[in-house]
Every structure is written in structure tokens, then in C-alpha cells.
């Protein structure tokens, strides 16, 4: 699918879509509950829909009550075997694999698209220590887990992704034994906090010491009568940046107390000398005095595309640290940002773990490609409204992974 973007001002109020990160965790937690959970605001993203399908295959019953209100009857008995598919969701795959590793049986987890190219060695390195037999395609999907995790003390490396840890944190409370996880080099700590918040909402207790040592009692039970999914700071980041670039856009439905990592954008906008306005239960940004900036996105790598968009229209050189977190996303996101923005005339340098964006120069419309990366498609859409001429984005349908209503909202802002 191709989308043609031309220069125009965006005007209006956007309700932030539901967070797929929060949604996937809540859907799985509801599936692990023995009772019935009502979940409000389940989104239509590919990732959330994949998680719904997977818990259904494992024995949960799902019923739409009205609109975005869904009732989930939890899994009463796991099957002896199942073949599951996480789509392109790295989080979904790691959560569901962790949970299946805590159950007796044989479970095969596969994926699609870019997820098939991402290494998954964590499971073989760590689950085998806990008594699980792990089979993989030379470290890639599909992965088959056989047996059942045994508790105890395990050391794990959190440098590649916090998602592996989240999968284990959701699974270990259900096994018989108590467990202790010693975690080294943990990245994306806010996402682990989001997992802990979900667990707490469902009655699961996990004690941690500075995110380095996690103590998990066994034989716990998931239970939650009703859960409401938060608005998504990741998806909202593009509208907040559009607002900073002069558009009359306000975003509603965001929780200022959220544990979502991408809430960090608010501080980063202030680092770029932008002013934030919190009124009428919405957020808008005044970027008339914006400047180049220096920020660290190690713990919130999904903000890179929005931050590059902002930096492109700030005079001077902006620096974003944390480039190493971009390698195994839906695309090789660092080089893709460099390539696609380069087509428009923006100079981006990748120097070690830093990205340098030489902003303030005139950009010119040119054909660009999302590389099937939802976040690349959305940031390019915002850029296209700020430069002269028509810009065609190939692969515009990639937005369905996280924000299927993006193009509808984009069209409505006029």
C-alpha cells in the first residue's frame, strides 16, 4: 500500500489509541486467570489480536461484550500440546513462550515477517537451566518448549531485551517452586515495571531489589475482575512531535502516571526547549523556541523515529544515544532512519551508540519506504506534512502492527 503525503497543517484532538504493550500483558494475564476478566479498550493492533488468538488456542474463551469491552474466561486446563503464532510481535512471542515453558506439554511458537529473522537464543541459554527442553531453528523461530520449568535461582542476561524477563515473570508464579532471578545489564526497565504493574493488578506478587534480583513465590493465582488498558505513549509520540513542529494538535487519553517507557518523550521535548500544555485532559506542545537536543533513548528505543522527526526541524546537531537497541526491531531501524531521511536531504550519522542528526536544512520530498516498520511509516507521515511537494510512502500498511487507525486519524486532522 502506498500513501501520498503533502504539505499541510494538522489540526484537532486525537484520542491516544490503547497501548499494545499494556494490552498484550493484560490479555495474557486474563488468560492465565481461572475466573472471568473484563478488559476495556483492547485495541485492533495485529499484536493484540495475535495474543487473543494464542490464549484462545490454549483454552481461554473470549467474548466481545460491546464495542471495545471484552470478557475473557481464563484457561482452566492447558492442552498437552499446541502450535502458536505470535505474528510479528517480539513481546507476544517472548511472553507466550515463557508461559508455555511453565506448563507440562509440548508447545511450538512461531512467528511471521521480521520476527523470523530475530535471534532467540535466550530461551536455549536460560530455560534449559530450569529443566525445559528447548528446540529451535538454529536459534531462530520456530521454538518448541517441552517439559516444565523448575524453580530455583537463575542468573539471566537482560542486555538484549527485557521481554524475555517479562515472559518469565508472568510464568514463574504459576509453578510449584519459589524462584529467584538474578538479572544483569537490564535494558528497558520501564517495560519490566509495566509487567510488574500488570501482575500486581492480577493479584501476583513479585519482590525485586533495584531490578537486579527478583523473588517470585510459586503456587500463586491470577485474578482480576476488570482491567482498563492505558492510552499508548508510543503511538502518541508522533502527534506530540507534530504539535511541537507547529501543528494545532492535542492528544487525550494518556496517563501521566504511566510506567510506559515512552512517556519519557515529555522530558525529551523539554530538553529540546519545547513547552508542554496540560489542559482539558489533553496534552499539546509549543515548539516555537525548539533547539537541538541531546538525549538517551536506551530505555525507550521506540522513540527514535519520533525524535529523529523532531531533530530534523531543529537547527544544529541533535544527539540520541542508545542506537544498539535498534538492531532487532521490525527493521534495522537505525540504518533505515538514516537511509529514508537521507532521501529527503537530512544528514544522519551513526557513530557507535550515538545517532547525530544534522537538523535545520531544507528537506525535499522524495519517494520513501517504511521497510514494513510501523514506526518508520508513522514518522515519515509527519515529516511529509512539513516539506514541499508530494511524498509517497511505500509499505504504509505497516501501521497495522500497532496503530491500525493511524491513517484515519491522520486524515481527520484537517
SVG drawing of the C-alpha trace seen along z (x, -y; Angstrom):
<svg xmlns="http://www.w3.org/2000/svg" viewBox="-22 -30 53 64">
<polyline fill="none" stroke="black" stroke-width="0.4" points="0.0,0.0 1.2,-3.5 0.2,-6.7 0.8,-10.1 1.5,-12.9 1.6,-16.6 2.4,-19.7 -0.4,-20.7 -1.2,-21.7 -2.7,-19.1 -5.5,-20.4 -7.6,-18.7 -7.7,-16.5 -6.6,-12.8 -7.6,-10.2 -4.5,-8.1 -5.1,-4.5 -4.8,-1.8 -1.3,-0.6 -0.5,2.7 2.3,3.3 -0.2,2.9 -2.8,4.8 -0.8,7.9 0.3,8.2 -3.3,7.8 -4.7,10.3 -2.3,12.9 -2.8,12.3 -6.6,12.6 -6.0,15.9 -4.0,17.2 -6.8,16.3 -9.2,19.1 -12.1,16.7 -13.6,14.1 -11.8,10.8 -13.5,7.9 -10.9,5.9 -11.7,2.4 -10.1,0.8 -8.5,3.9 -7.1,2.4 -7.2,3.8 -3.5,3.9 -2.0,7.0 0.0,7.7 -3.1,7.7 -5.1,9.8 -2.3,12.4 -2.3,12.6 -6.0,13.1 -5.8,15.9 -3.0,17.6 -4.7,17.7 -7.8,19.0 -5.8,21.8 -4.5,22.6 -8.1,22.9 -9.3,19.4 -12.8,18.2 -13.2,14.7 -16.4,12.8 -16.9,9.3 -19.5,7.6 -19.8,4.2 -17.5,2.0 -14.1,2.3 -15.2,4.2 -14.1,7.9 -14.7,10.7 -12.0,13.3 -12.7,16.6 -9.3,17.9 -7.6,21.2 -8.9,24.0 -6.5,26.6 -3.6,26.2 -3.6,28.6 -0.8,31.3 0.5,29.6 -0.2,26.6 1.2,24.7 1.0,21.0 1.9,18.0 2.9,14.6 2.7,12.8 5.4,10.2 5.2,9.4 8.5,9.9 6.8,9.2 4.0,11.6 6.3,14.4 8.5,14.0 5.6,13.7 3.8,16.7 7.0,18.8 7.8,18.1 4.3,19.0 4.3,22.3 7.6,23.2 5.9,23.2 3.4,25.9 3.6,29.6 3.4,30.4 4.9,29.6 4.4,26.1 5.7,24.8 5.8,21.0 6.3,19.5 6.1,16.0 6.0,14.1 7.9,11.5 10.8,9.8 10.3,11.8 11.7,14.9 15.0,13.0 15.4,12.1 17.7,14.4 16.0,16.0 19.0,17.7 17.8,16.5 15.4,19.4 18.0,22.1 20.5,20.4 18.2,19.9 15.2,22.2 17.4,25.3 18.9,24.3 15.3,24.6 14.6,28.1 13.0,27.2 13.9,28.8 14.2,26.2 14.3,26.9 14.8,24.1 15.8,23.4 19.5,22.7 18.5,20.0 15.6,18.7 11.9,19.4 10.1,21.7 10.8,22.6 9.5,25.7 9.5,26.0 8.9,29.3 8.6,30.2 8.0,27.7 10.2,25.1 11.6,26.0 12.0,23.1 15.3,22.1 17.9,19.5 18.8,18.5 21.1,15.8 19.9,14.1 21.3,11.5 18.9,8.7 21.0,6.7 19.3,8.0 15.7,7.3 13.6,7.0 10.9,9.0 12.5,12.4 12.4,11.4 8.8,10.3 7.8,13.7 9.5,15.5 7.9,13.1 4.5,14.0 5.2,17.7 7.1,18.4 4.3,17.5 2.3,20.5 4.8,23.2 5.1,25.1 8.6,23.9 9.7,20.5 12.2,18.8 14.9,16.1 16.1,14.3 19.4,12.5 19.4,10.1 22.5,8.5 22.6,5.5 18.8,5.0 17.6,2.7 14.1,1.1 13.5,1.1 10.2,-0.8 8.8,2.1 9.6,4.5 7.8,2.1 4.8,2.3 4.9,6.1 5.1,5.8 2.1,3.4 0.1,5.9 1.0,8.7 0.0,6.6 -3.4,5.8 -4.0,9.5 -3.0,10.4 0.5,11.7 3.3,10.6 6.9,10.2 9.5,8.7 12.5,7.0 15.7,5.3 16.6,2.5 15.5,4.6 18.6,6.8 17.1,9.5 13.5,10.8 11.9,13.1 8.8,15.0 6.7,17.2 5.2,20.3 1.6,21.5 0.1,18.0 -3.1,17.4 -4.1,14.7 -7.3,12.9 -8.8,9.6 -12.4,8.7 -11.9,5.7 -8.9,4.1 -8.7,1.0 -5.8,0.7 -3.9,-2.6 -3.5,-5.0 -0.3,-4.4 2.6,-6.9 4.5,-5.2 1.7,-6.0 1.0,-9.4 4.7,-10.4 4.1,-11.2 1.2,-13.6 3.2,-15.2 6.1,-15.8 3.7,-17.2 2.4,-19.6 6.0,-20.6 6.5,-21.4 3.7,-23.9 0.5,-21.8 -2.6,-22.6 -2.8,-19.0 -3.8,-17.9 -3.7,-14.3 -6.1,-13.0 -6.3,-9.7 -2.7,-9.5 -1.9,-8.5 0.7,-10.9 1.5,-8.3 2.1,-5.6 5.0,-3.2 5.3,-3.1 8.9,-3.9 7.8,-6.3 6.3,-8.7 10.0,-9.9 9.2,-11.9 7.7,-14.6 11.1,-15.3 12.9,-15.0 10.6,-17.6 11.5,-19.9 15.2,-19.1 14.5,-20.5 13.2,-23.7 9.6,-22.9 6.8,-23.9 4.1,-21.5 0.5,-22.4 -1.7,-20.1 -5.3,-21.3 -8.7,-19.9 -7.4,-16.4 -5.1,-16.6 -1.5,-17.5 -0.2,-19.9 3.3,-21.2 4.7,-24.6 7.9,-24.1 8.3,-27.7 11.6,-28.0 12.8,-24.5 16.5,-23.8 18.7,-20.8 19.0,-18.4 21.0,-15.5 19.0,-12.6 19.5,-9.0 16.8,-6.6 18.4,-3.4 15.4,-2.5 12.9,-3.8 14.2,-2.9 10.8,-3.1 11.0,-6.9 13.9,-7.1 11.7,-7.7 9.7,-10.5 12.9,-12.0 14.6,-12.0 11.5,-13.7 11.8,-16.4 15.5,-16.8 15.1,-17.2 13.4,-20.5 15.7,-21.8 18.7,-23.9 22.0,-22.3 23.1,-18.8 20.9,-16.7 22.3,-13.5 20.3,-10.4 22.1,-7.7 21.1,-4.0 21.5,-3.1 22.4,0.5 18.7,1.1 17.6,0.6 19.2,3.6 16.5,6.2 13.3,4.2 10.8,4.6 13.7,3.2 17.3,2.4 15.8,-0.8 19.0,-2.9 20.2,-2.4 16.6,-2.6 16.1,-6.0 19.5,-7.1 18.5,-5.8 15.0,-7.1 15.6,-10.5 18.7,-10.8 16.4,-10.6 14.8,-13.8 18.1,-15.5 18.7,-15.0 22.1,-14.0 22.2,-11.4 25.4,-9.9 25.7,-6.6 28.7,-6.8 29.0,-3.9 26.0,-4.0 25.1,-7.6 22.9,-9.0 23.7,-12.5 21.0,-14.4 22.1,-17.5 18.8,-19.4 17.6,-22.7 18.4,-22.2 15.7,-22.3 14.2,-18.9 12.8,-17.9 10.0,-15.4 11.1,-12.0 9.6,-8.5 10.3,-6.7 9.7,-3.2 8.6,-2.0 10.6,1.2 7.5,2.8 8.2,1.0 5.1,-0.7 7.1,-3.3 9.0,-4.3 5.7,-4.7 4.2,-7.0 7.2,-9.3 7.5,-9.7 3.9,-10.7 4.6,-13.6 7.7,-14.7 5.7,-14.6 3.4,-17.4 6.3,-19.7 8.1,-19.7 7.2,-21.0 5.9,-18.6 4.2,-15.2 5.9,-12.4 4.9,-8.8 5.4,-6.2 5.5,-2.6 4.6,0.1 2.2,-2.3 0.1,0.6 2.8,1.5 1.0,-0.7 -1.5,2.1 1.0,3.8 0.5,1.2 -1.9,-1.6 -4.3,-0.4 -6.4,-3.6 -3.4,-5.9 -4.3,-6.8 -7.9,-7.5 -6.7,-9.8 -4.2,-11.4 -6.9,-12.2 -9.2,-13.5 -6.7,-16.1 -7.6,-18.8"/>
</svg>
